[in-house]
Amino acid sequence: MAIVISAEIRVAPEELPKIRAFAAVMVEKTNTLEKGPCIAYAFSEDFNEPGLVRAFEVWESDEALAAHFRTPHMADFQQAMKG
């Protein structure tokens, strides 16, 4: 059974360039290093609400998602998103 995650992240619009940079790295590393267990992984910005970013993920299992949370790139992303 696949695990689907859809999340909203609200940030100050002036923080979007920083978020874009960190999200781009996250997407690249997840789609490269975790390809297989990660079926889909993406971020998108809302066109009508500045500062609203959506994350969409599909994982092959709970175990794959749990492993994702233990990766160095996830730790880096979580640190970057603080504040």
ROBASE-867396 format. One line per field, with one value per residue (C-alpha): x, y, z. Coordinates in pm, whole numbers, plus 50000, padded with zeros to 5 digits. Layout:
// residues N
xx = (X/...)
yy = (Y/...)
zz = (Z/...)
//
This chain:
// residues 83
xx = (50000/50141/50167/50052/50144/50003/50117/50098/50388/50324/50621/50673/50677/51021/51150/51047/51387/51549/51272/51300/51672/51634/51332/51517/51801/51554/51367/51689/51838/51515/51439/51798/51903/51565/51431/51231/51090/50998/50737/50676/50822/50756/50704/50491/50401/50044/49993/49726/49861/50221/50407/50197/50405/50265/50451/50333/50493/50416/50615/50597/50564/50572/50925/51039/50895/51055/51392/51346/51311/51651/51843/52104/51921/51602/51798/51949/51605/51446/51729/51689/51314/51345/51228)
yy = (50000/50340/50623/50962/51286/51625/51915/52293/52505/52873/53106/53479/53567/53725/53385/53211/53237/53056/52794/52739/52672/52422/52253/52214/52032/51817/51716/51641/51429/51247/51168/51058/50882/50736/50652/50333/50364/50724/50715/51093/51392/51756/52106/52375/52735/52860/53116/53310/53305/53423/53223/52908/52608/52261/51934/51615/51278/50917/50640/50268/50189/50317/50180/50381/50700/50628/50576/50909/51087/50947/51075/51351/51563/51551/51659/51946/52049/52041/52254/52502/52529/52624/52975)
zz = (50000/49901/50152/50017/50190/50101/50320/50329/50449/50511/50504/50482/50109/50149/50265/49941/49769/50063/50072/49696/49727/50011/49850/49519/49694/49884/49567/49379/49657/49737/49373/49312/49632/49726/49381/49406/49757/49668/49393/49378/49561/49479/49614/49450/49523/49525/49247/49435/49791/49827/50089/50056/49952/49907/49938/49769/49833/49751/49922/49863/50236/50593/50619/50316/50464/50802/50631/50449/50782/50885/50581/50606/50347/50557/50865/50665/50535/50881/51018/50733/50789/51157/51220)
//
